[in-house]
Amino acid sequence: MKHVLALSTLYPNPVNPRFGTFVARSLEALAKRGDWRVTVVSPIGLPPLALGRYRPLADLPEVSEEGGITIHRPRFTLIPRIGARRNATAIARAALPLVERIHGETPIDVLDAQFFFPDGPAAAEIAQATGLPLSIKARGSDISLWGERDFARKQMLDAAATATGLLAVSRDLAGQMVGMGMDEAKITVHYTGLDRDRFRPFEHTQLRAQLTRELGFDLPDNAPMLACVGALIERKGQGIAIAALRDIPGARLVLIGKGEDEARLRALAISEGVGDRVHFAGSIDHDLMPLILSAADVMVLPTVSEGLANAWVEALACGTPVVTSDVGGARELIACDTAGRLVARNAQAVAAGINAVLGNPPARAAVAALIEHFSWDANAASLAAHYEKLACGGD
């Protein structure tokens, strides 16, 4: 059995159980195969005085077991708001002694960074110190947002040059990486996975009545229901979706997620005259997401940038068409009217796209069939093949 050590600054823990759940699902599916042992190093950044919201993080166990994976949480010094430039080196210094100890006990075949920043540059420093083959995965904002900062861009390009192989969550993102100056020959497209038992079309009978009770928000069967999944931050575009409601008669919008933009969005809904038609669901129960997506007529996400959004995949799997911006890997999923519409990032275009879907709704089974090839088993098989190649010298 070969051994991969994955470095991931975003990974579920008892304080933040929803952080990086997609990373955990992918690595758990790999571990379940039985041909790769998986160890996770999830560094925890703490300021010199770990007070307030950092106190629970300081109390996290340093080692735990979850889903067949041993998870280590070394601490590194984090300087909030101004320390991004040095985070990669701080992570590497904190993690290197641990990686060397693990390698001495159970030899590591591949070192893996689950995000390009800061994980990638940190893992590159560790790879240089240990001589281990290195894989780095790009997921979207790590390239499109951090890549706009000169210091982060340089760190990522240096890490890419060190890496044995690179992963991208979409063909579009792979193209962005090449455009930055990364070696195209190193890049493999690795699509996300999907829990097909959870995300599937559910029978609509009484579903909205159940959700009305669960959410405390009226979702009548005779009114269009829209779902928007994502952190409440400006670049996700919930404000555009709220403004679009003016031109979608009677539609209800359920916003799933939490974030710093919530107060502004609540005020916007009121000022647009649609406050009674918008529900802020916050972070919802694990089992409620597929029900909301199945009950919705459209999943809307007018985002600034994405790699290949998990929310797109999960909505389609539930038989719900997607109206989203023409960004990232959207064209790789929304390739026909059955899947939804790609629209400009303004309220009028979003409303027009949603109304077009509502006026000619596709069969849910036909929508779900578009992504039959997405599963965590398929994701793990591709990941195992990628790691195997790197462990064998990249040939």
N, C-alpha and C positions, 0 to 999 in steps of 0.2 A: 504494500500500500504506500503510495506517495503522499507527501505532506506539503500543504500550502499554508503559509501564514499570511493572513489578510490584515492589512492596516486600514482602519476605518474610523475617522473622527465622528461619523454619524452612524450610530448603531443603537438599537433599543436597550434601555436599561430601566431599572425600577423607578427612576425619577422621570425619565422621558421615554415611556414605553412605545411611543409611535415614531421615535426618531429612527429613520433609516430602516423601516420594516422591510422594504424591498431588498435591501442588502442582506438582511438576515434570512429572508425567504430563499434567496438565490443560494447562499452558502449552506443553508440547512438542506436544500435539495441536493446540493453537491455531496455533502456528508452522507446523506441517506443512500447514495449510490453504492458506497462501500469501497470504491477504488481510490478515494482521496481522503486523507485525514485533514480536517480543517481546524486551524487555530486562529482566533481573532485577537488582535491587539487594538483596543479602542481607547486611545488616549483621552484623558479628561483634563481640560484646561481650567486652572484655578488661579485667581489673582493672589497676590501675596497675602492678603487678608480675605479668607473665604467666608464672607458674611452674606446675609440676605439670601438671595436666590442661589448663591453658590454653596451654601452650607449643606443642603441635601446631596449635592454632587460630591462634596468632600467625604461624605459618609458612605458612599457607594462601596460595596465589597471590591477588593482588588482583583479577585478571581471568582468566576461563577461558571456554571454549566447550563446550557440552554440549547435545545434542539440538536443534541449530539455534538455540540461544539464547546470547547473551553474558551472563555472570554477573559482576557486580561485587560485591566484598566490602569495603566501607569499614569501618574499625574505629571503635568508639565505646567510651567509658570505662564499664565496668560495675562497680558496687559490689555484690558478691554478698550476697544475703539482705536487704539493706536499701535497694537502689537502685531498686526497681520504680517508685516514684513519679516518678522523673526519667528513666526509660529512654526514654520516647517523645521527649522534648525532646533527649536526648543523641543518639538515632538521627537525628532531623531535622537537627540541627546537623552531624553527620558526613556525612549523605547529600545535603544540599541543594546544596553546591558541585558534586558529581558529577552530580546530576540537571540542574542548570542547564547544565553543560558538554555533557552528552548531548543535551539539548534544543536547544542551539545548533548541534550538529553534525547531528542527525537529529531534527527536530521531533516532540515527543511529543503524541499526540492525547488519551490518557487515562492518568491516574495511578491505579494500582490497589494496594490494601492487601489482602494475602491472609489476614490475621487481624485481628480487631477490637482486640486488645490484645497488645503495644504498637504493632503496625504501624499500626492505624487512626489514633490520635492523632498519631503521627509523620508519616504521610502527609498528614494534614489540615494540619499546620504547613507542609509543603512545598507543598501545593496553594494555601494562602493566599499564600505567597510568590511562586508562579509563575503563579497564575491558571488552572491546569490543571483540567479536570473530574476528579472523584475518585469512584472506586468502592471500597467497603469490604466485605469478605466476613466473615460470622459463621459459625463452624464448630461451636460447641457450648460447650466449656469456657471460651472467651473471654467468652461471655455469662453462662453459669450460674455459673462460679466467680469470675472477675474482677469480674463485675457485682455481687457481694456486698460488694466493697470500695468504700467511698465515693469514694476518690480516683480509682480506675480507672473506676467508673461515670460520674463526672462527665466524665472525659476522653473516654470513649467516646460519651457523649451529645453533647458539644461537637463531636466528630469527625463524628458522624452528621448533625448540623445543617449542617456544612460540606459534606458529601458531596453529589454530584449524584445518585448512586444507590447502593443497598445490595443485597447478596446474602445469602441464608440457605440452608443446606444442607438444610433441611426446612421443611415448613409449620409444624410445632410451634415450631421455632426462630424463624421469622418472627413468630409470635404472642408469644413471649417478648420479642422486640425491641420490638414495639409496646407490650407491657406495661411495658417500661422507660421508654417515652416517645419512641421513635423514630417517625418519620413513615411510616405504613403505605404511603402512595403511592409512596415511594421504594424499597420492598422487592420484590425478585424472588427467587423460590425457584429455586435452581440446584443440582440433584442432582449427586452425585459421579459419576465415570466408572468404567469397568471394562475391564480388558484381557481381552477375550472369548476370545482365543487361549490365554491361560494359565488363566483361571478358568472351568472347564467340568467336567462330570462325567467322571471317568476310569474306565476299566474296572477293576473291583475285583479281578479275578484276579491273585493274587500281590502286590497292592499293599501289604497289611499286612506280608507277609514282607519286601518291599523296605524298608519303613519301619522294621521291627524291626532290620534290618542298619544302616540309615542313622543311626537314633537310639540304638541300643544299648539298646533297651527293648522288652520282649516285648509284642506287640500281636496276640494270637491272633484268628483269624477268628470264633471262637465266643463272644467276649466283647464287650460294648458298648464302643465307643471314643468318647470325648468330646474335643473340642478347645476350647481357650479362648485367644483371641488378644487380646493387649493388654499394655501396660506393666505390670510387677508393682508396682502401687501400690494402696493400700487401696481407693480408690474404684472400681476396676475389678471388685472382688468375687471375685477368685480364691479367697479364704478361704471364701466361701460355697459355691463349687463344690466345694472340697475336702471340706467338712463334709457336703455332699449325697451324696458317694460312699457313706457308711454305709448309705444306703437304696436304692442302685442296685447290686444284687448283681453282683460280678465286673467292674464297669466300670473301664476304664482312662481316666485323664485326662492329656492332653498340654497343658502350659502353654507357649505360645509368646510370648516376650517377656522382657525384662530389666527390673530396677528395684530400688528401695530396699527393697521388701517381701519380697524373696526369702528371706532368713534366717527371718523370721517364718513365712512360708508353709511352708517345709520343716519347721520345728518343729511347726506345726499338723498337717501331714499325718501325722507320726509320732504325735502325741498323739491324733489321731482314729483311729489304727489302720489307716490306708490308705496309709502311706508307700511300700509296695511297688507301689501302683497309680497313683502320680502321677509323671509325668516332667517335669522342667524342661528344656525344649529350648533356652531362651535365644533369641538372635537366630539365625534359621535362614537357610539358603541361599535365594536368590530363587526358585529353581525347585522348592523343596521344599514351600512353602506350599500350592499347589493340590493336591498329592498328599495332604498331611495332611488338608486339608478334605474331599477326595473320599473318603478312607478312613474318616473319622469318621461315626458315626451321628447325632451332634448337635453343633452348635457352641453352647457355653454362655457367656454373658457377663452376670453379675448386677451390672451397672454402676450407679453412682449417677446419672450423667448422660451423655448423648451428644447430638450434633446429629443426624447420621445416620451411624452407625459404618460405616466401610469394611469392617470385619470381617463385619458382617451381610451386606452386599452380596456380598462374595467367597464366603462360605459358601453362600449361596443359589445363586449362579452355579454352584457345584460340585455342586449337587443335595442339599445338606445342610441340613436344617431347623435353625432357631435357637430356643433357649430363652433369653430375656433379660428384663430388667426392663422394665416399662411406662414408659419414659422417652423424652424427645426424640422423634425421628421414627420410633420403633419401630413404632407403629401404621400408619405409611405403608408398611411392608414386611411386617410380620407381621400380615396382615389376615385370615388363614384358617388352619385347622389344617394345611394342606399346608405352609405356611411355617414352622410351629413353634408356640410358646406364649409368651404374655406372662405373667409370674409376679411374685408379690411377692418382695421382696429378702430372703429367708431360706432356710435350707438345706432345710427341709421342703417349701416351695413349689417350689423349684428341682428337687428330687428328683422331686416329683410331676409336674412339667411334663416332665422328661426321660423318666420312666417312661411317661407318656402317649404320647409320640412313639415310644418303643421298642416299645410295645404295638401300635401301628398305624402303622408307618412308611410315609410317602408314597413314590410313585415318584420317583426322582431327576430324571427328565426333567420331571415335573410341577412340582417345586420350582424347577428352573432356569428353566422357562418363565415364572415369575412376574416375573422381572426382565429380560426380553428387551430392554426399552427402555433399559437401562443400558449405556453404552459411552463410551469417551473421545471418539469422534467426535461423539456426541450432546452430550456435555458441552462440547466445543469449539464446536460450532455455537451452542449457547445462549449461551455466553460471548461469542462474536463478535457476536451480535445485541445483547447487553446493552451491550457497549462501543460498538458502532455508534450506538446510541441516545444514549449519553452524549456521544459525539464530535459528534453533530448537535444538541447543545443540550438533550438529554433529552426531545425530542418524539417 
